[in-house]
Amino acid sequence: MERHIYEVSELNELVKAVLEGIPEFQDLYVKGEISNHKVYSPGHHYFSLKDDRGAIRCVMFRGQAQSLRFRPENGMMVIARGRVSLFPRDGAYQLYCDELTPYGVGDLHVAFEQLKAKLHQEGLFDPAHKKPLPDYPQTIAIATSPSGAAVHDMIRILRRRYPLAKVVLLPVRVQGEEAPPMIASALRYANARRVADVIITGRGGGSMEDLWAFNDERVARAIYDSEIPVISAVGHEPDVTIADFVADVRASTPSHAAELAVPDQMELRERLEGQRLHMARSQGKRLELLRRRLEVLAQKRVMADPLAPVQDKRMLLGHLQKELYHASSLRLAEPRQRVAALAAKLDAMSPLKVLGRGFSMVTDESGAPLRRAQDAAVGSQVTARLASGRLLCRVEETILEEEPS
């Protein structure tokens, strides 16, 4: 009997048909660790699942991969649901995955942690980027579902606490695939039009799936890019979303967000009343001090006789004049006496005094005094000055006498 010789491709097709003919292989679950994970440009995922004793090649095509809520990574333990078949070209059997779920935790939880780590690394949670809320906002924008109970609670609280503020509703979906782009668009619209001084975005409580729109990267980046301060108000106190980490302020509930957005008018009234009482007491004390000062001034002499200070100053001026005159007289008396004594000495030494006793002073033609007879030439003209008048004389003869030694 002649044996059939299979071609390689024929054998691969036969094995493929055998594998696909086993019902258990067409819908089964496989647990393993992801390795050699790669994503090619069309969006197909290629990887292997392995344990400590073996490995199997896996592929997840783009259509199925679009439903992934987390990013597969090497070393991650997962449960894959799919079918076993063979790729005839390579002759290798592989698992064609329809679903992929992290082992031990839900895929939403893994997606949450992955996005949280990514945005934290990029700095979207940095406290330095947080903007303070305005103390007295004029307009509050609320980006939420218009039909939910949360929006009615927020509007009621805003009107009760601070009726001066205007409330603008930005209606969006808060659940489902359409919710993230709508929320992000509402935030960008509010900033482009500057419709408010503060924005509240959020919704009431629910499951993680219900709140998932606020774990979307598009919403997180829209909150981060907002120039208007954003309050995140998603779910209840235990619920935490990516929006809470990015927002400028996180509120535990939508009602709490409304309380954070505006001041309480009752507290403002109490504060104003306290300031009014403080100002009244302060002005009362000031007026009392001024009244006492006025009473003291009213008792002063100047109030009864306005010219009294002038008279006092005039008397003081007269007294100072007398003292000044007396002091100046005493100061000038001694110099006067000294001058008189010197004048007397000078007068005693004056040649005029000598002339008065019968002497005369003889000068030559130039007016120079003659001290010796030989200083006058015979025939020269000299002048003799007497105590009264002068004599013009001509020298007839000079008689020389011995000069005293």
Helices and strands as residue ranges (DSSP letters): H 8-20, G 23-26, E 28-39, E 45-50, E 55-60, H 62-65, E 77-87, E 92-102, H 107-122, G 127-129, E 139-144, H 149-161, E 166-171, H 179-193, E 198-203, G 212-215, H 217-225, E 230-234, H 242-246, E 249-251, H 254-261, H 265-298, H 301-304, H 308-348, H 351-355, E 361-363, G 373-375, E 381-385, E 390-394
